[in-house]
């Protein structure tokens, strides 16, 4: 799937991705593939897969994105700094 990072928590090393169809997915540092957490920012376009539900997942919690990587048109950022408007 493809989406855009809409929120990011650098301290907790997690964030949320909004897919092209408007759904929101949780991602964690451990779900990244080929990109470092600090290279992501709000507005970064990413490609990802959806993890299957696990026993113990809370009802109503956002589905988890895994294998998260930068999209082809995205550029890595430094220290989760927001992208300038011309890059969004």
N, C-alpha and C positions, 0 to 999 in steps of 0.2 A: 504494500500500500504506500501511498504518498501522503504527506501532510506537512504542516508547519508548526514549529514550536510556538506555543502561545503563553506558557508560563514556565519559569525555571527557578529552582531553589539551589543556588550554589553551595550553601552550607549543608543541605541535606543530600546533595548530589542526585536530585530527581527533578522531574518536570512533567509537562503535559503537552501532548501533540494533538492538534485538530486535523482530522483527516479531510480529504477533499469532499466527502459527503457530510461533513459537519459533526461527526462523532468525535469524542475526546478520549484519548488514551494516556494512561500513566506510563512513564518510563523511568528507569533507574540507571545509574552508572553501570551496573552489572549487565544491562541489556544492550550496551553499545557494541558496535562492530566496526573496526577500522577508523574510529574517530575517538578523540579524547573528550571527556565531559566539558572541559574548559574551552573547547573549540565550538561549542554550541551556544546559541543565543536566541532570544525571542525573535521570531521572523526567519530563522534558519529553516530551509526546506529540507526534509528528510524522507528517506525511504525506510520502511519497517515492516515487520510481521507481527501478527497478533498471537500472544501466548494463549495456550489453553488454560481454562480455570483450574486452580489447584485446591485441594482440600484445605480448608481453613481460610480461604478468601472470604472477606466480609461481603455480605449482601449489599448490593448497590454500589460497590466500589468500581472505579473505572477499570475497563479491561487494560491489560498490560501490553505495552509495545516492547518487542524484543528485536534483536538484529538491527538496531537503529543505526543508520549511517547517513552521511550527508548526501543530499540529492545531487545530481550531476551539475546543476546550475549554481549550487551553493558554494560559498567560500568559507573556510574555517575562520573563526574569530579568535581573539586572545582574551583569556580570563572572563569569558561569558559576557563581554562588552556588547551592548545592543548594536545591531546593524544600522548603518546610516540609512536614511530614507531612500536614497537612490538604489540601495541593494535589496530593498524589500519588494 
